């Protein structure tokens, strides 16, 4: 992103006017940004994801673009002038259209991957606050808006020759977004071990479709699950996962997930958090409830964060914890 600002700002500084031999030097890492974003999303949501040789294919367009302009940069000023008058506009149009398609495809795949990741979280974890990466969603949509603005700007430049001053505001926006991402990335630089793989999810879905429980088996599985939840109160474990609960129940994760999804019409996250909210309501209705803060009650009921607790309470009761307590007093 910083490289995309170089050409414009050294132009402001009269670098090109005083060093015309720099014309066409490929300062910008065009076609490389979208692949880096795509790989960033992949590795952030899957700690086991390693860079593979096939990932290099994502950078082929960037290498072709950079090589073309580097060869052009190496030519004489006379040839550069000839190229600028006769071919530059056509190559630029082709490049801009290709870049739009390339960015659109990789951003679409990145957003699609993130959405599947969020569904997978709710199916496997009872507390997702630290690993749902809400900021990553903002990160992706910021890039989507940025790419759209740049595409509109490039399209408008076909009919109108923008001056450096007019183009400045677009570059200023890019600069501000670069600062934001640098700060946001630094603040969230701690690695979180999450192992989400689309390949594994697709395999699980295939297994699930092959091992659907019969009605009697489903009812039996539901009964065992309810008995375990209500007698051992496993939902009080704030770090409870689908895998851990399946071990306690003595079934595989596919069967347990199917039991919760089809038997109760919920995902794992909602299933567990609804029990936690019922625990909170029980505590709030007790005689000594007024002596405890909402946060303490939430932690005692299995929640790991205030944000998750407030969101779940509103979802399952329709009111905030404060409103619920006030209604009890009335």
N, C-alpha and C positions, 0 to 999 in steps of 0.2 A: 504493500500500500504506500509505503514511503517512496518506493521507486517510481510510482505513478505520478508523484508530485515534482520530481526532479526537472523534467523537461520544461514544465511551465515556469517554475520559479527561477531557474537559471536564465530563462528567457527574459524575465523581469530584470535580472541583474546584468543584462547586455552581454552575457557570456557568448551567445551565438553571434552577435554582431561583431565581437572582437576575435572570435575563434570559429570562423565559418567552417573550418575543417571538421568540426564536431557534428555537422549536419548529418542526420539519420543514425547517429549512434544510438543503439537500443538500450537506453537507460531503463525503460519500463520492463518489468517482468510480466508482460502481457500473456494471458492464457495460463499463468501459473497459479494465480490467486484461488480460483475455484477448486482446483485439485487439492490444494493445501487445506482449504476449508473442509472439503469432503473427508480427507484423511484425518483431520483434527477431530471431527465429529465421531468418526469410526473409532479412533484410539481412546477418546475421552470416555466413551460408553462401553469400551471393552479393553480392560487393562492387559489382556493376553494378546491383543492385536499387534502384530509386528509388521514392519515395513517389508514387503515382499518384492521380488524382482518384477512381477507383473504390474505392480503399482507404478513402475517407471513409465508404463504406457500412457498414464494420465498426463505425463509431461511432454509427450511427443509434439503436440501442437505448439507448446511454448518454445521448445527447442527449434522447431521449424521456423517459427516467427523470428526468434532471436538470431538464428543463423542467417536468414534472408537479409535482415536489416544490418547485421554486422558486415556481411559481404558488400552490401550497398554502401555502407559507411567507408569501406576501404577503397572505394573508387575515387576517381579524380573529381574535382569540383565541376568540371565541364560536363562529365557524365551525370553527376547529381542534378545539375541544372536541366539537362535533357530529360532525365527521368521525372523530375518534378513537374515539368510542363506537359508531358505526354502520358505518363502512366500512374503517377502518384495517387490521383483521386480514385482511380479504379481499384487499385490495390487496397486503399483505405476503406472503401465501401465494402469490399469483399471481406476484409479483416474485421470490420465492425459487425457485420452480419454473422460471421462465423463465431466471433466472440460472444455475441448475444446468445446464440444457440448453445454454445459450449457452457456458458455460465448458467443458463436456464436448466440444462440437463443435470449438471452436477449439484446445483442448489436444490432442485427438485428431489434428487436422490438423497441429499443430506437431510432435508426436512422430512422425507418419508421415513428414513432410518430413525430419526429422532422420535417421530410419532409412534412407531412400532416399539421403540425402546420404552416410552412412557406406558404403553399398554402392558408390556412385559413386566414392568415394575409393579403395577397394580395387581398382576397375577401372581407375583412371587414374594413381595415384601409387605409387611404390615406397617412399616415406617419408611417413607420414601423421601422425606424432606431433604436430606443431605445428598441424595443421589439422583434426584429428578432433574437437576441442572436447569432450573427455570431460566437462568441467565443465558443458557445456550440457545433457547428458543428465541430470546430477544436478539442474540448475536446473529442468528440465521436470518431473521426478518429484517434486521438492519442492513445486512448485505443485500438482501433481495431488493429493498427500497433503493439502496445505493446503485445497484446494477441497473435498475429501471430508470433512475434519474440520468445516469450516464448514457444509457441507450437512447432516451428521448433527446438528450443534448446532442449526441452524435447524429441522430436522425435530423434534427433541426439544422445542424451545421451543413447539411447537403444543400439547403435552400438559403442559408444565411451564414455569411462569413463572420464568426464571432471574433471580437478583438481579445487581446490578453486580459484587458480589464473586465470584460463581460464574462469570460471563462473563469475569472478569478474566484467567483462565488461558488462554483462547483468544486474547484480544488480546495477551497476553504472548508467546505462541508466534508470532503474526504479527509482533510487534515484533522478536523475535530473528531471524526469517527475513529481515526487512527489513535488519537490520544485516549479516547474512551476505551477502546479495546486493549490498549497497552496497560492502562490502570486496572481495568476489570480483570484482565488475564493475570496480572501480577497478584492481585488480591485473592485470586482463586487458584494459585499455583500449586497448592497441596494436592498430591495425587490421591484419588479415591479408588480403591480396588473394586471395580465393577466388571463382571464378565458377561456381557451381552453379545451374543452372536446371532445374526439373522439365520445362519445356516442351522444352528442348534434349535432355534425357535421353529423353523419350518419342519425340522425333523420331529419335534415334539407334537406339532399339529398333525402330522401324518400318523404318528403313533396313536394320538388321541382319537382320530377318526376310525382307526382299526380296532380300538379296544373300548368302544362305547359300552357302558354297563346296561344290562337289561333292567327293566323296571324294578324287579324284586331285588336285584343286586344294588341298584341305586338307593333304594329305600334302606337296605341294610347298611350301606356305606354311610348314609346320612345319619342313621341312628347311632352308629359307632362314633362318628365325628362329634355329634351333639353331646354324647355321653362323656367323651374325652374333654371337650371344651368346658363343659359345665362342672365336671368333678375336679379336674386339675387346674382349671382357670389358666390355661396356657396363654390366653390373650394378655395376661399381665406382664409377660415377657416382652419388653419394648423392642427387642431385636428379632422377634419371631419371624421366620420365613416359611414359605411353602415347603421347602425341602426338609426343614427341621420338624414341622408338624407332620409331614408324611411319614417320617421315621417313627415318631411317637405312635402314629395310628397303625403302622405296619403295612403301608401300601406305597406304591410309587407315586411320584409327583403328578403323573398324567391322570391317574385314577382320582387322586384327591382334588386336582384342579377341575376335573369333569364333575365330580360330586358337588363342589361349591358352585360352579357355573350353572349346571343344569338343575341340580337339586334345590338350590336356594336362589337362583337367578341373580347372583352377585359375583364380583371378582373377589379374590382373596383379601385384598386391602379393605374393601368395604365390609366383608364378612367379619373380619377381626375387629375393625374399628367400631362397628356397631355394638359389639359386646363390650368394648371399652367404654363407649358412651353410656351404656346401660349401667355399668359399674359406677361411672361418674354420677349419674342421676341418683343411684342408690345412696351414695355418700352424701350428696347434697340434701337428700331428704332425711338424713339422720340428725339426731339432736345436736351433735357437736360439729356439724358442718360449718357453722359460721366462724369457727376458730381457725379454719384452714383457708389458705388462698387457693384460687382456681388452679394455679400452676402446680402446687403441691398435690392437689387432688388428681390433676391430669397425669402427673408422674406416677402416682400410686396406682393409677388405673391402666398403666401400660403405655402411655404416650411418651414420646421422646422429645417433643418440641411444642412450644406454645402455638405456633402457626398451624401445625397439623391438628392439634386439639381443637382450636377455635373453628377451623374449617369443617372438621368432622362433626362437631357439636351442632353447628348451624345446619349442616346437611341432614342430620338424622332427627333433629328436633324442630327445626324451622325457626329457632330463636337463638340468641347468643347465651352463653353461660350466665351472664349478669341478669339478662331478662328472665331466664328460667328461675334463678334464685329469687328474684323480686316477685315472680308469680306465685312461688311457694309461700312467701310471706303473706300475700293477700289471701 
